[in-house]
Amino acid sequence: MTTPWGLSTRIIDLEPGIAFALTAQHGGLIVTQDYAERNLSYPARRRALRFGDCYTYEMDCAWAIAIWELSHLWKSLGEKGKTGLESFTERQLAAIIEKRFPDYLGEYWALKSYALCRP
């Protein structure tokens, strides 16, 4: 499979619509458009790299945004592909996000607050 990071050497399906792709040099999360639109906020989708019909999140930093919103996948991703993630705390994940995408968390929480205030 071709990814934004090159030809994949391994694809780890986390659940239908989202996979962790590894290449010889890099990798990241690949999320189908349908899955992303159902499960990720607009702020998260806005920070993805679009690759065809998919949203992609590279494994250095951007993956943390998708996993922040898909916390049910933390353990699975850690066990199957990104070793050590299963023991990450919310604070550690937020630190990764704040370093590379400092405006994301504010935008995410503002959206959540708005949604909670709506009748």
C-alpha positions in Angstrom: 0.0 0.0 0.0 1.3 3.5 -0.8 1.2 6.0 2.0 2.3 9.6 2.4 5.5 8.2 3.9 6.3 5.7 1.1 5.4 2.1 0.5 4.1 0.4 3.6 6.0 -2.5 5.0 3.2 -3.3 7.5 -0.4 -2.3 8.0 -2.0 -2.7 11.4 -5.8 -2.5 11.3 -6.9 -0.9 14.6 -10.6 -1.1 13.7 -12.5 -0.7 10.4 -11.6 2.7 9.0 -8.4 3.3 10.8 -5.0 1.7 10.5 -1.4 2.2 11.6 0.9 2.1 8.6 4.7 1.4 8.9 7.2 2.1 6.1 10.9 1.6 5.9 11.5 5.1 7.2 8.4 6.4 8.9 4.6 5.8 9.2 1.5 6.9 10.9 -2.3 6.6 11.1 -4.4 6.4 8.1 -8.1 7.2 8.6 -10.8 6.8 6.0 -12.8 9.9 5.2 -16.0 8.3 6.5 -14.5 7.2 9.8 -12.8 10.6 10.3 -16.1 12.5 9.7 -17.9 10.2 12.1 -15.3 10.1 14.9 -12.9 13.0 14.7 -13.6 16.7 15.3 -13.1 19.3 12.7 -10.0 20.6 14.6 -8.5 17.1 14.3 -9.4 16.7 10.7 -8.0 20.2 9.9 -4.6 19.1 11.1 -4.4 15.9 9.1 -2.5 15.5 5.9 -5.0 14.6 3.2 -3.8 11.6 1.1 -6.4 10.7 -1.5 -9.7 10.2 0.4 -7.9 9.6 3.7 -6.8 11.7 6.6 -3.3 10.8 7.7 -1.4 11.6 11.0 2.4 11.0 10.9 3.9 9.0 13.8 6.2 11.6 15.2 3.5 14.0 16.6 0.3 14.3 14.6 -0.8 10.8 15.6 -1.4 12.2 19.1 -4.3 14.3 17.9 -6.2 11.4 16.5 -5.5 9.2 19.5 -6.5 12.0 21.9 -9.9 11.9 20.3 -10.0 8.1 19.9 -8.8 7.2 23.4 -10.3 3.7 23.1 -7.4 2.9 20.6 -4.5 4.0 22.9 -4.0 0.5 24.3 -4.5 -1.3 20.9 -2.1 1.0 19.1 0.5 0.5 21.9 0.2 -3.2 21.8 0.2 -3.5 18.0 2.5 -0.8 16.7 3.6 2.2 18.8 5.3 0.5 21.7 4.8 2.2 25.1 1.7 4.1 24.2 -0.5 1.9 26.4 1.1 3.5 29.4 0.9 7.1 28.2 -1.1 9.4 30.5 -3.5 12.1 29.1 -0.9 14.7 30.3 1.9 13.1 28.2 -0.3 13.0 25.2 -1.4 16.7 25.7 2.3 17.7 25.9 3.0 16.1 22.5 0.1 17.9 21.0 0.9 21.3 22.6 4.5 21.2 21.4 3.6 20.7 17.7 0.0 21.9 17.5 -0.4 24.5 20.3 -3.8 25.8 19.1 -5.5 22.5 18.7 -6.4 21.8 22.4 -8.0 25.2 22.8 -10.0 24.8 19.7 -11.0 21.2 20.7 -12.1 22.2 24.2 -14.0 25.3 22.8 -15.9 23.0 20.4 -16.7 20.5 23.2 -17.9 23.3 25.5 -20.1 24.7 22.8 -21.6 21.2 22.2 -22.3 20.8 25.9 -24.1 24.2 26.1 -26.4 23.5 23.2 -30.0 22.4 24.0 
